[in-house]
Amino acid sequence: MKHHAILILSVLYALPVLANSEPEMMSMPIDIAGPVAIFEPPAGWRYAVGLGIESEPEYHGSGETATEADPYIEVAYRAQRWAFQSNLMSNAVFYQIQPDLVLRGWLNFEEGREQNEASDKSLDGLGDIDEMMEWGVGAAWQINGPLTLGVFAQTYTGGDPKKGSVGFVTVHYRIVNESDLKLELGADISFANSDHMQTEFGITAAQARESVYSSYQLGGGVKSYGISANGVYAFNKSWLLSFAVDYEVYASKVADSPLVRAGSDSEVEASLGLIYRF
């Protein structure tokens, strides 16, 4: 749920700059392309800054909500068939294979989970999950005009305990596509392997001895189901207002976790931000 960092991947500079006769980048969903790119800025460098507010659970499965400032800094480059963008700790590369098919790869900084961050003490005795790097790849296919299907996978490295891998199947439908206003509805289903499930929601025997929870082991499978609404309004060529609401419900094996039962088997994330395009 957190995507941040300014890391420019050297591979971007190996991508070819294609001739003007080649098709331009397809219009992608807000969730995938970001609030600035969906207005199809011209080729070349672009920059944007902004500030917003974000509300989300204190951790996955928590019944408590945290609200915090959400800064936005974007440095991006767009060519005919490829683009990259860096937004604080989130970094993505896009490559268009066909007019209706785009590949996306990313490298993000993934926040950890500290047991003392739970305001209700619900993480006491569970230890910490380290900060990690999140690597991902996937494809977005524009099936028919406003309808886009996405398939993505991500894995985590550089921390302890192992956080495994997660896959997503997404659907987005753009209900408003005006020059100054984009509105979309989305739905997704996520899958995860046993390492991810156990680290996020499981209770080991050692954790059970140190906490109020009983031991709970999870295997891989369906993690969650979600729906979303996203929008961006352009006041003028410089100022944008972006907003998003995501609702997620955990699958039964996750919902049966003692940690989730003590918190919530569903979660809502909401954000509102004001962005300035240079």
N, C-alpha and C positions, 0 to 999 in steps of 0.2 A: 504494500500500500504506500510505500515511500519511494519516491524516485528522485535522485539528486546527483551532482558532481561536475567539475569542469575538467574532463580528460579528453583530449583530442587524439583519436586513434590514427596511427601513421598509415594504416591501410587505406584510409580515405583518399590519400593523395596518390594512390596507385590506381584508383578508379578512372576510367576513360572519360574525357569530356567529349560528348558526342555532337554531331553536326546539328544545325538548326532544323534540318529536314526531319529529324527524329521526333517522335511523339513526346509531349511534355508529361510531367509526372501526373498520375491520376489523382483525383481528389479522394483523400482517405478520411476515415472517421476521426472525430476530434480526439477520442481516446488513444488513437494510434499516432496521429500526425501532430497533435498539439494545437493550442488555440490560435497560434499565429499562422502556421503553415496552411491551414484549411482555407485561408483567403487567397491561396495561390500567389504568393509574392513572386516578383520577377527573379530571373536567374541572378546569381551572385551572392555576395555576403549580405546578411541582415542581422540586426541586433534588437533586443527588446528587454525591458525591465518592468517589474511590477511588484505589487504587494497585495496579499490577500489574507483570508482567514480560513482555517480548516478545522473541522470537527470530526473526530474519529474515536474508536475505542482505545483505551490505554494500551491494550495488547490484543492479539487475536483471541477471541473467546471471552473477553472481559465484559462485564456488565456496566463498567464505568466509562465515561466519555471524557476526552481531553480536547480542549480547544486552544489553538495556537496560531501565531502569525505564520504565513506561508510566502516567503520571498520568491520572486521569479526573475531569473536572469538567463537570457537565451543568446547564444552565439551560433549562427547557422550559415550554411552555404548550400545553394541549390544550383544544379546544372540541368541538362535536358532530361536525363534518365536517372540521375542519382542525387542524393542530398544527404547532408548530415546535420545534426543539431546537438548542442550541448546546453543543458539547463541545470546549473548548479551541479548536482551529483548524478544526473541522468544524461546518458550519451547514446545517440541512436544514429544508425546508417540505414538509408533506404536505397533500393535499386529496383527500377522498373523493368521487369522481364517482358511484359506485354502491356498494351494499353489498359487492360483491366486487372493486371496482376503485379503486385509489388512485394518484394522481400524486405524484411526489417530485421536488423541485428542490433543488439544493445549491450551496454556495459554500465551498470548502475552500482551505487553504493547502497547496501542494504543495512538498515539500522538493526541493532541487536535488541535484546530484551533483558533488562536488569530486574532482579527480583524486588528491588526497592522502589521501582517505578509505579507499582500498583498502589493506589491511594487506599484501597480496602484491605491491604496486606495479603491479598489472595495468592501472590507469588512467593510468599515466605517459604523457605526451605527447598525451593525448586532450582536454585542457582541461576546463573546468567547464560544467555545465548550471545555469543560474540557478534560484533559487526562483521559483515562479509562483503564480498563482491558478487554481484548478480550478473550472470551472463545469459543472454537469450537470443533466440532466432525464431522467425516465423514468416508467414505470408498472409497478405490480405488480398482477397479476390472480390472485385466489384461485379456481383452477379448480374444485377440489372438496375442501372441508374442509382437510386438511393440506397439499395440493399448491398451490404458488404459482409462477406464471411471471412473470419480470421482463424488461423490455427497457429499457436505459439507454444514454445517450450522454454523453460529457464532452469538454470542450476546455480549453485552457490559454492564459492571457494574461499579459503583463507580464514576460516574460523572454526570454533568448536562449541557445541557438538555439531556433527555433520547435519546439514540442513536439506540434503537431497535435491530432488528435482520436482518441478510442477509443470503441467501442461494445461493449455486453455483452448477451448473452442468458443469463438465469439460471433455474434451477429449484431450488426448495427443498421439502423434504418433512419435516414435523414428525412425528417418530416417537414422541415423548412430549409430551403436552400436559396435565400435571397443574397444580394450583393453585400448587405450589411448585417444579416442575421442567419446563423446556422443553428438548428435545433435537431437533436438526435435522440433516439431511444435505442437501448442495447440490452442484450441478454448474453449470459455466458455460463459455462460449466467448467469446473476445474478438476484436474486429477493430480494425484501426488503419489510418490513412492513411499515406502515404509520409513525411510530416514526422515523425510520431511514431516510426515504425520506424527512420528514419535517425538521428534524434537519440539514441534509446535504444540502438540496436544496430549502426548503420552505422559505417563508417570512411571519412572523407573523404580525399582525396589529401593535404591538408595534415597531417591526423592521422597518416597512414601514414608521412610523412617524419619525424615527431617521435616515433614509437612503434615497437614491435616488430611491429605488425600490418600486413597488406596491405590495400589499399583494398577496401571492400565497400559496395555500394549496394543498398538495399532499396526495394521498392515497397510499396504498401498491400496489405492482405489479412488473413488469419487470423493473429492474434498468439499466442494460447495457448488451452489447454484446462485446466480446473481442477475439483477436487472439494474439498469442505469438510465439516467437522463443527463444530457450534456448540452450546453449551449454557449455561443459566443455572439456578442453584439458589438458591432463597430460603430462608435459614435462618429468617427471621421477616419482619415487616413492614419492617424497616430494612436488614438485611444480605443482600447477594447475592454469589454466587461465579460469575463468568463465565469461560468458556474457549472457545478456538477453535483449530482446526488447518486450514490451507489448503495444498493441494498443487497446484502448477501446472507444466505441461509446455509448453514453447515449440513452436510450429509449425516446420516444416522450414526455412523461409527465415530465421527468427530463429535457429534452432539452428545454421545454417551460418555465422553471423557469426563472424569470427575472435575477437572479444571473448568470445562465448558459448562457443566451442569451448575457449578457454583457461580458462573457468570452469565453468559447468554449464548444461545445457539444461533443467533442472527446478529448482524451489525449494520449500522448505517454510517456512511462517510459522506460529508457534504463540504463543499468549498465554494468560495466566492472571491474573485480576484480582479484587480484593475491593472491593465497592462499598457505600457507605452511602447509603440514601435518607432524605431529611428528610421 
